[in-house]
Amino acid sequence: MIELAPSILAADFSRLGEEVKMVERSGINLLHIDVMDGMFVPSISLGMPVILAMREQCNLLFDVHLMIEEPSRYIREFAKAGADIIGVHVEACRHLERTIMDIKECGKKACIVLNPATPLNALDYVLHEADAILLMTVNPGFGGQRFLPAMMEKIRHLKGILREKGLNIPIEVDGGIRLENVREVIEAGASRIVAGSSVFGVHTEQNIIEYMKIFQELEEG
């Protein structure tokens, strides 16, 4: 199944509750939430209180992407705030396997995230623990960037590794995804698509419809 996870970072924060409800009305099940601390990445975004406020507005699954230093410090807090999936960066975790265990002990799904320059062999000893793998297809920290072309081969390579190991783990991609390139990204092996600036805007609901049309075409073969 191919999933769309609209990235709330690109939404209109002055009407955040309305934006979240609009996504849910459109038939989407998953909302991607970027948490940035100004240290691991240059930008600062939002934290637990905003996630908790959004949690009260909808029944969407929250895919919370922690772009923060040592995320293990805050796993329980984000779980309590309403995260369903918690994504942590290989590059930010001193003890990655322990952090994954903490996520699962909270009853949440663990997503392992890799930056563009991080090789796939960083997953060698934790792949079997992951509920999803997120490949960053831009350098993290800012929305609206262009997809890095070299990441297409990285998606294909990861798909091949998962196939060889018999693992049915979703490959999530985040960064520079647009209607014009999403088909190729999915054909390379991605099944969970994070899209921000190409979803939110004047025509949010129509943009979601266009994405879902492409997904349906690909699923029907």
Secondary structure, DSSP 8 states (H G I E B T S, - for coil): --EEEEBGGGS-GGGHHHHHHHHHHTT--EEEEEEEBSSSSS-B---HHHHHHHHTT---EEEEEEESSSGGGGHHHHHHHT-SEEEEEGGG-SSHHHHHHHHHHTT-EEEEEE-TTS-GGGGTTTGGG-SEEEEESS-TT-SS----TTHHHHHHHHHHHHHHHT----EEEESS--TTTHHHHHHHT--EEEESTTTSSTTHHHHHHHHHHHHHHHHH-
